[in-house]
């Protein structure tokens, strides 16, 4: 079997340099990579390296820097990434733009560094750049030059974007040939790469196809390379912009003291990290002015009054910097517990003023729940769910799972005719009138559990004073009765 060097000699393949000479940072000029420009040569070379049949274990990129996802620049997602955009950066405008986009393709069009496919057969380093030239090696680039850096700021996370490929097997390799005239516009000369005009064919693009049906398509993009992740039908794989934080090293809007570089330059820094969020048109109003529906599944800033010793104790348990800003609000998420009623899950501490607020990162290791009714006299500021939902997705998801109820209970919560009879702060509990012949009517509390057409059933929470024939803990059924004044009354006829 021929060796790689014999293959290069037989096909007159030249390298960027004769031997690798890597330094602290990756440079393509330090890489002894072959420059392949013919489709048939590339196809044969791939077979020689053993790429077909390899199982993906991870996808990386040299220097671990991905600045663009499709046409979305990573640095525009943070306020302190460039001084040019810093003073114009607005958290809510960024999130509104992402919401309008809805999805973004898993595609990169400014790749200057090789993609590294780590497999059970070794690491395959691949770059496709100017002049239809493919650079491809195996186990040449040191792992330290492409290992994922979770502290890298202003970059998308390649490992998570391509996590769907882990465990998948490479099934096919296809090269799209082209004529010289199709490649002329890709030759800029900036990298000193020449393309002979008398080759049998040229490399327009090439695709690595997986056993699952997914595809990785490589193509040149002037001085850069382009990489697209495609589905089984050849369409771009998309991700929801609402889930974008999963594919970033730092959540949208992340800001540390000083600048994003302070953490990398000073590993001893231990101050909590925060978002600096500007708010336009936000206002505080008493919580008791809101219905339970206006609080459920929404984010609020809850104001901490000076006399709120309990809330101040809660604040001390969450990340914040008492030397930097005075904590005067906390971020909470409203939800309904079937038994306890309307609750507020504390997510993070904040310092709020007329221009916006500093929001610290939360602590997923602890859970603090506030009974909303007990803080009804407090002022709150409603926040759009989009700007903060992703950052606290894990805790909010856990809360929603813990308080999940049947569809019938959700439907009963939408019945506005029951609102005058709901227990304050406990919307699933309703005061029902019990009627039995020869006995005076009596009102008792019922926790609603199910509904069918115009009938609602639930658990009796009180022991009736009269001899009604039902007792605390019994399941009863009530209906909507029309009162003399026209009002609807929840009534159980015994």
N, C-alpha and C positions, 0 to 999 in steps of 0.2 A: 504494500500500500504506500502511495506516495506521501511524503511529508508536506507540510504547509509551505516550507521554503522551496521545495521542488515544484510545487504548484505555482508559486509566484514566478519562479524562473521560467517555467514552461510557457506561461501566459504573459510574460514581460510586465508583471505587476510591480509598480514602484510604491515605495512607502514615503510617508511624510518625513521620517528620519529613520536611520538604521536601527537604533536602539532606544528603548524608553529612558527618559530622563526626567521623571516626575519630581516636582518640588512640593511646597506646602499646599499650593492651590493648583487645581487642574488647568492645564493649557493644552490645546490641541496640538501645538507645536512640540510638546514634550512626548507625544504619543507616537510610537513606531507602528502606525496603522497603515495597512495597504490601501491604495486608492484604486477602487474598481469602478469601471465605467461601461462595461459591456454586460448585457443581461445574461448571456450564456455563461460567462465567467463567474458572475455573482451566484447564479443558480448552482453551479458545480462547487463553488467554494462553500456555500451553505451546507451542502451535503457532506463535504469533507470535514467541516467543523462539528457535525453531529447535532445541528440545531433541530432538525425534524425529529419529533418524538420526545423532546425534552419537556419536562413538567415545570411550569412556572412556580417559583417560590417567592418572588418579589420583583417589583419594577422600580427602578431608581433612575436618577440622572446625575451625572457628574456635577459636583459643586452644590447639588441639592437646591437649585434655584430655578423656580418656574414662575416667571413674571406675569405671563398672560395665560388665562384660560379662555380659549376662543378669542374674542375681542375684549375680554374683561381684564383690565390691569389690576393686579393684586394690590399695588401701592395706593390705589384710589379708595381702598376699603379702610384706610387708617388715617387718623388726623395728623400724625407726626412723621410720616414717612418721607415727605419732601417739603422743604420750606416753601416751594412754589405754590403748593396747593393748601398748605396748612391753614391759613387764615380764612380760606373760602370753604373749608371742609365742613359739612353739616351732616350729622349722623342720620337724621330722619330723611333727608333728601337722598342719601345713599341707599337707605333701606327702601324708600319709595321707588327708586329706579330699579332696584333688584326685584321688587314685587312686580313691576311692569314687565320686566324681562321674563319672569316666571321660570324659565329654564335656560340652561347654558350648555353648549356642546362640550364634551370632553375632547378638546382639540387644542393643539399648541402650534403656533405659527412663527415663533421666534427662537427656535432651539439652536443654540450655538454649541452645546455640549452633547456628548453621546448619551443615549439611553442605555441603561444596563439592565438586561434581563437575567436575573439570578435564577438558575434552574438546578435540577438534580444532576445535570451534566456539566455544570460550571457556569461562569458568568460570561454572557455574550454582550460585548460593548458595540453599539451601533450608532453611526451618525450618517446623515444624508444631507449634503449641503450644496453649495454652489457647483454649477457645471455638471449636474447629474452624477456626482461622484459619491460613492458609498465607501465609508470607512467601517471596517468590521474586524474585530479581534475577539479572542477568547482568553479570559483570565489574565489580562494584561494590566488593567487599571487597578491600583490598590484600593481595597475596600474603604479605606479612610477618606478617599477622594469622592466617594458617592454615598457613603453611609448617611442615613436620614438624620438631619439635625433639627430636633424639635424646637430649638431656640431661634431658628432662622425666621426673620421677620420679613414681611412684604413678599411672601412666596406662598404658592399653593403647595399642598402636601401630595407629592407624587405617589407615595406609598398607599394613601387612602383612595386616591382617584382611580388607581388600578388594582384595588384590593379584589375586585371581581375576577381577576385573572389568576389569583393564587390557587394552585391545585389543578389548573387547567393544563392540558397537554397541547403542544404545538403539533398540528396535523399536516399543514401544507405551507409552502412558500411559493408565492407567485410574483413574477416580475412583469410589469407592463412595458413593452419595448416602444421606442419612439424613433423618428427620423431626426437627423441633425437639425433640421429647420424648426422642429418642435422644442429644441433645447436651447436655441441661441439666446432667447430672452432671459435665460437663467444664468448666463455668463456675465459677471460684472468685473472680474479680474481683481477684486479686492483681496482675495486670498492667494493670488498667484497660481490658481489651478487652471490648467489649460485642458481643452477638450478637442481631440483630433477630429477632423472633419471627414475621415475616411473609414470610420469603424462600421462594421456590419449593422449594428443597431445601438441604441442608447437607452439608458435607464430613465424612464419617465416617472415611475414610482414602483414600490414593491409592497407586498402585503404578507404579513405573518398571520395565518388563520389558525384558530384554536379548535379543539375537538368540540367545544360547547357551541360553536358557531360564531363567536366573537372574532373580530379582526383588528389587527394593528396595521394601519397603513402609513408608510413613510413616504415623504415626497420632499423635493427641494423647494425652497421659498426664497428665491434670490440669494442673499448671503447667508440665509438661515435654513434650518430644516423645519419640516412640519410633520406632526404626528396626530393621527385621528384614531379614536376608538370607535369602531363600528359594530352594529348588531348583526344578527344572522341575515337580515335583508339588505345589509350594506348601508343602512341609515345611521347617522351619528347617534351615539349613546348620549343621553342628556341627563343632567342632574337638576333638581329643583333648586332655585336660588334661595328658597326658604331654608334649605338644608346645607347652605354653603359653608357654615362654620365647621361641619364635619371634615371638610377638605382644606382647611387652613390650619397652619400651626398656631395661630392666635385668633380669637374671635373677632368679628367685625367691630371696628371702633376701639380696639385695644390700644391703650396708651399707658406707658410707664413714666415714672418721674424723670424729668429731664428730656429723654428721648428714648426711642426704641433701642438705641445702642448701649444705654447705660447698663442694662442687664448683662449684655455680653462682655462689656469692658470691666465690670465690677461684680464678680461672682459672689462677693460678700454681701451685696445689697439684699436685704430681706424685707423691705417695705412692701405692703400689699399692692398689687397692680389694680388699675382702674380704667374706666372709660370716662372721657370728658364729653358730655352730651349737651348739645345746645337745644333749647326748646323754644318754639315760637307759638304764642297763643295759649300756652298751658296755664291753668288756674287752679287754685285750691278751693274746695267746697266741702261742706260737712258730709260725712259718710251716710248719715241718716236721711239725706235727701235722695239717696239712690235706692232703687228697688233691688231685690236679691238677683234679679235677672241682669241688671246692669253691673253687678259685681262678679257674678259667676264667670269663670274662665277668662278673667281679665287681670291685667297688671296695674298696680297702683303704687304711688309713693305715699306712704302713711306718715304724717307729720308726728314728730316726737316732741311733746311739750316738756317744759322744764320740770314739771311735777310728776312726770311719768317715770317713776323709779323702776317699775317693772320693765318698761320698754328700754330704759337706759341699761339695765342689766343684760337684756337680750343683745343690745348693741355691742356691749363689751365682749360678747362671745363670738362675734363675727369679725372677719378681717377688716381692718380700717387703720388709719394712721392719725392718732389723736394730736400729733404735732403739726399736721399739715392743714386739715380742715375740720371744722366742728360738725360732727354728725348731727343732723336735724331731721332726717327722714330715713325711712327704710323701704326697700322694694318688697312688696308682698304680692301674692297671687291668690285671687279669690276662688273658692270652690265650695261645693255643698257636700257635707257628710250626711248620710241618710239619718243617722241617729243624733249627731251633735249639732247639725244645722250648718249655717254659713260660717266658714272658717277662712282665715288668712294664713297662708304659708309664707313665712319669712324667708326671703331669698338672699338679700344683701343689704348692706348699709349704704347710705348716700348723703351727700352734702348738697343742698339745693339752694339756689338763689334765683334772682329775677331772670338771668340769662340762660339758665340750664341747671345741670347737676353733675356732680362727680359721683359715679357709681362704682363701688368697689366690687371685686369678684366675690362670689358667694362661697359657701362651704357645704359641699354635698355630704359631709360626714355627720352633720347634725340636722335635726328637724325640729323647728319651733312653730307651733300652731297657735294662732290667736283666735279667740271667739269674737267674730265681727261685731256682734251685738254689744259687747262690753266696750267697744271703741267707736260706737256710733256717733259720739260727739266730736271725734277727731276729724281734722281736715285731711282730705286726700286729693291727689292729682292723678287722673286717669292717663295711662300711657297706651299708645298703640301696641298691640301684642307683638307685631313683627320685629321691632328693634331689639327686644330682649328675650324673645321666646327661645331662640337658638342657643343663646349663652347659658340658659338655665333649663335646657331641654331635659336633661337627665332627671333633675328633681321634679320638674313639672309632670313629666311622664309618670314618675313613681307616684306622685300625689293622685293623678287621674286614675291610675290603676287601683289604688287603695280605696277610692271613693266611688268606683264604678257601680252603677245601679242598672236595673232592668229597664228596657225600653218603655214599659208602662209607667214607671216612676218618672222618667224624663217627660213623657207626654202629660202627666198630671201636673208637672211644674209649669207647663205652658197654659194651663186653664186659669184665665184671669178672673173668672167669676168666683174662684175659691180664695182669691187674695185677701178679702176682708176677714176671712176666718182662719188664715194661717197663723200659727204661733210666731211671735216676733223672733226673728233670727233663726227659726227652724221651719223652713218652707214646706217640708214634707209632712209636717204635723198640722192637722186641721181640726178646728172645733166643730163637732157634728152634733146636731140636735137629734135626740132619741125620742121617738114617740111610740107609746104602747097604750092600747085602749084601757080606760079606767085608771090611768096613772098620769100625773103631770109630766110634761116634757122636761127633759134634762139634757144639758150640754156637756159632752165629754170629749177629750182629745183622742184623735185617731191618727196613727202613722200610716199614710197611704202606701199601698204596696202594688196594686194592680188595677186595671180598668178594662171594661168591656162594654162597648157601645156607651150607654148613658149611666152605667153603674160603676162605682168605684169601691174597691174593697181595701181593708187595712186592719191593723192591729189596734185594739182598744187599749189605751195607755192608762186610763183611770178606772177605779172601781166605782160604778154608779152608786149614788146614795139611795135611790129607790129600787124596788124589786122589778127590774126590767128584764130579768131572765138572761142577761149577759154579764160577763165579768172581765176584769182586767186580764189582758192577754188573749182574749177571744178574737177571732177574725170576724169582722162584720162587714156588711155592704150598705152603702148609702147612695142616695140619688140626689138630683137637683130638684128641690121643691120651690114652687113659686109662692112667695109670701104675699100678704094682703097689700103691701105697699109696692108690689112688683119686683122686689129684690129676690135674687136666687139664694136659697138656703140649703146647705148640705144637710140632708135628713136621712136618718135610718128608721125605717118603719118595722116595728117588731110585732 
